[in-house]
């Protein structure tokens, strides 16, 4: 299918894709999907996307990801997310990142998270932050985002 054909697909047609079909989509084809199409993808189909395709998604697309899709990210896919993609995610989506995935998130992305996103992290997630990620936290994030339990877990 051409990129134009992919862009013209209805959400129902995107949902009907199998995991094997999703795995064959090119980066350009994934970029052509609407935000609603990406959010409507079955979790297994979303997880089958190439790491490069996840990294190339628009902030609108990654901002619309469901909690199940976030949980389905591989560590490599999570590590490929850009700072803008992570910052554009909902508080619930950031909190849904698996501990190993959060550890792969770029330091700049951690530094750019909002205080609500920081506060939504579990103590296990904050405990998994690398030294560089912790050092990147801003004074505002520490003072207004981290809970006492999160600080203790660092």
N, C-alpha and C positions, 0 to 999 in steps of 0.2 A: 504494500500500500504506500502511496505517496504521502508526504507530510500534509498536503492539502486534503487528501482523503481522510486522514486521521483527524484533522481539525474539523472536518464536516460530520464526524460521527456523532450520534446522539449519546447522551449519558447512558441510556440503556444498552447501546451497542458497546460502549466502553466497559460497562459492568459485565457484559457477556464474554469479554476476552478471557481466555484461559491463562493460567500462569505461564505456560509454554509460549503463548502468543505475546504476552506482556514482556517476557524475557528477550524477545527478538526486536522490540521497539528500539529504534535509534534515539539518540539524544534529541535530535531535531523533532522526531515524532512525539516524544514525551513533552517537549516544550510546546508543541502545538495543541496539546490537550488543554481544555479549559480548567479553571480552578475547580469548578463543580465536578468535572469528569475525574480529576485526580482524587478528590475527596470521596467520590462514590466508588472508586476501585475497591474490589474485594481485597482484603488484607494479604492473602497469599499471592495475588496477582501483583500488588504493589511491591511486596517483598522480592518478587522476581525481577524487578527492574534493575538495570545495570547501575553500578555505583556512579559512573560518570553521568548517567541520566538524572539521578537524584541530585548530584552536585550542580547540574545545570538548570534545575527547576527554578522558576521565578519565585520571588518571595511571596507572591500571592498563592502560588501552588503549595509551597511548604507551610504557609500560614494556615491553609485549609486542611492540613492533614489531620486525620482522626487519631485519637489516643491509641487505638489498635494498630494503626499504620506506624506510628512512632515506635511502639513496642516492637514491631516487626523489623525495624531497621537492623541491619547487620552492623557490627562494630566498624567495618570499613565504610559503609554508607553513612553512618553517623559522623565519622571522622572527616568525610568529604564535604559535609555541610559548610557553607560559608557563614561568616558572622551575621550577615544580613538575614540569611535564612533562619538561623537560630533565634535571633532577636525578634523576628517577625512571627514566631510561633506563639500560640496562646500559652498562658501560664500552665494550664493543664497538660499541654503537649510537652513543655519543657520538663515538667515534673514526671511525665511518663517515660522519659528517656531511661533506659536501663543503666545501671551503675557503670558497667564496662563501656557503654556507649558515651556516657557523659564524660568519662575520663579521656575520650578521644576528641571531644569537641575542642576546637581551636581556642587558645588562650584569649585571643581578641574577642571571641564570641562570649566567653564567660564575662569578660570585663564590660561588655556592652549590654548584658542582661538587665532588665528592670528589677527594682526591689521586690515587686510582687512575684516575679519569676524566681528570684533567689529564695524568697521566703517559702515558695512552694516545693522546693527540693526537700527530699527526705534526709534524715541524718546519715543514712547509708550513702546517699548520693553526695552529700557534702564531704563525707569522710573519704570518698573516692577521688576527690579533686587532687590534681597534682600540685606540687609545690609551686610551679609556675602559674597554674590557674588560681591558686590561693593568693599569690603575690599580685595577680592582676586585678583582684577585687578592689573596687573603689571604696573610699571612706563612706560614701553614701550607701553602697550596697551592704557594707559591714554594719553600719549604724542603723539603717532602716530596713534592711532585708533579712539579715541573718537572725535567727532566733537563738536563744540561749543554748538550746540543745544542739543546734547546728554548730555553734562556736565551739562547744565542748567536743564535738565529733571531729573537728579539724586536727 
